[in-house]
Amino acid sequence: MNMVLLSGGSGKRLWPLSNDILSKQFLKLLKNERSEYESMVQRVMRQINESLTGANVFVSSNASQADILRSQLGSVETILEPSRRNTFPAIALAAAYLYYYKQLNENEVFVICPIDVFAESKYFQLLAEVEKLVAFGKNEIGLLGVSPTYPSEKYGYILQKDGVVSGFIEKPTADRAGALISSGALWNCGVFSVKIGYVLNHARKYAEFSSFESLCEQYQNLPLISFDYEVVEKEASIGSVTYEGIWKDLGTWNTLTEEMNDEIMGRNVLVSESCQNTHVLNMLNLPIVVQDLTNAVVVASHDGILVTSKHGSSFLKPLVDQINLRPMYEQRGWGNYRVLEYKQSNESSSLVKRMHIDAGKSISCQYHTKRSEFWVIVRGKGILTIDGVDSVVSLGNVIHIPREAKHSLLAATDLEFIEVQLGNGNLDEEDIVRIIE
């Protein structure tokens, strides 16, 4: 089986823990059977490996998530979008990757699944049945539908009878949803099976390409639209498989906290006995005191502070969309960093970070065109290379990295340093030119 997991969203409804880089699927807030914290990405990959032995799994994402995908999943094969768009362009690019890079036949079937789903193992076992709807049946598209447990207004519905799909209804009223459920409608959980050639033919309506690279070059020509609207809802030959079991979209604090084992996470949190059904997450070193809150969520991170009722958390996104700040914390394959201060102007800008590199890991050889840097080592030991010259650095060393100087840093032990960037305009992660050796 060939599977493509979609991992491209920003998850703003879980602000301030999630942002454009550290999206909701990477937050380690759930516990596995060994009581170890894991992210939705790690949970889904573990369930797939347990349920579908031998499946070829690919992750479709964007470049900003490449490092954290590798750090959480290891050597998973990724399909990186040139820019963040929607599910139709992402799935079209995945089909091109499977055809041109993996050299699969156009009649080969692949299954598309969100990477942030919360479900039981049976859900993943049924993906093999969804594949068969197209591989051995007369269907152009196979879907997995969830047997509804209540008349939700948040989900889309698949109209079907005996596995034959006749239509779709998007986010109906509660009364309409109840009637749909009575007629056998299923929740649409965003799982599809299709043939590679079928998707490529849809993509060729908007772009002429003869390789994966040429489609990347024309990626902006593909419409900014979901695969549901562009393809699925226009197709007459669709079959469905029904999943009956636990399935949730953990996209809001309200639904996520229902599955969290601990009501308090982080240090320096004091919650009074008068609080009921209140979750507090503190990612800062500052103390948090919570009193007399019921059915609430309090979250403090480097990106901001949230205080909301659990019901109100479902309507958070329009407010968060008004915040236009860079992410203040990021996990990378080599460690992590957090921004301590950022001042920007056309004449002079400065950015101060605290960087952490795990022992044995390294920052790749690179240079910058818009900034110079000063580093102060505050913990650990490593080997610094500047323009081909190696030196050992340790606690107390101060290093100047001139603009356009090629440099890398290998951590012999866990290594931390304060980085001060000085330049003009916007000091962002785009000003990194990596040297491939």
Stockholm file with secondary structure:
# STOCKHOLM 1.0

chainA/1-437         MNMVLLSGGSGKRLWPLSNDILSKQFLKLLKNERSEYESMVQRVMRQINESLTGANVFVSSNASQADILRSQLGSVETILEPSRRNTFPAIALAAAYLYYYKQLNENEVFVICPIDVFAESKYFQLLAEVEKLVAFGKNEIGLLGVSPTYPSEKYGYILQKDGVVSGFIEKPTADRAGALISSGALWNCGVFSVKIGYVLNHARKYAEFSSFESLCEQYQNLPLISFDYEVVEKEASIGSVTYEGIWKDLGTWNTLTEEMNDEIMGRNVLVSESCQNTHVLNMLNLPIVVQDLTNAVVVASHDGILVTSKHGSSFLKPLVDQINLRPMYEQRGWGNYRVLEYKQSNESSSLVKRMHIDAGKSISCQYHTKRSEFWVIVRGKGILTIDGVDSVVSLGNVIHIPREAKHSLLAATDLEFIEVQLGNGNLDEEDIVRIIE
#=GR chainA/1-437 SS CEEEEECCCCCGGGTTTCCSSSCGGGCCCEECTTSCEECHHHHHHHHHHHHSTTCEEEEEEEGGGHHHHHHHHSSCEEEEESSCCCHHHHHHHHHHIIIIISCCCTTCEEEEEETTEEECHHHHHTHHHHHHHHHTSSCSEEEEEECCSSCCSSSEEEEEETTEEEEEEESCCHHHHHHHHHTTCEEEEEEEEEEHHHHHHHHTTTCCCSSHHHHHHTGGGSCSCCHHHHTGGGCSCEEEEEECSCEEECCSHHHHHHHCSCSEEESSEEECTTCEEEEEEECSSSCEEECSCEEEEEEEETTEEEEEETTGGGGCHHHHTTCCCCCSEEEETTEEEEEEEEECCSSCEEEEEEEEECTTCEEEEEECSSEEEEEEEEECEEEEEETTEEEEEETTCEEEECTTCCEEEEESSCEEEEEEEEESSCCCTTSCEECCC
#=GC SS_cons         CEEEEECCCCCGGGTTTCCSSSCGGGCCCEECTTSCEECHHHHHHHHHHHHSTTCEEEEEEEGGGHHHHHHHHSSCEEEEESSCCCHHHHHHHHHHIIIIISCCCTTCEEEEEETTEEECHHHHHTHHHHHHHHHTSSCSEEEEEECCSSCCSSSEEEEEETTEEEEEEESCCHHHHHHHHHTTCEEEEEEEEEEHHHHHHHHTTTCCCSSHHHHHHTGGGSCSCCHHHHTGGGCSCEEEEEECSCEEECCSHHHHHHHCSCSEEESSEEECTTCEEEEEEECSSSCEEECSCEEEEEEEETTEEEEEETTGGGGCHHHHTTCCCCCSEEEETTEEEEEEEEECCSSCEEEEEEEEECTTCEEEEEECSSEEEEEEEEECEEEEEETTEEEEEETTCEEEECTTCCEEEEESSCEEEEEEEEESSCCCTTSCEECCC
//
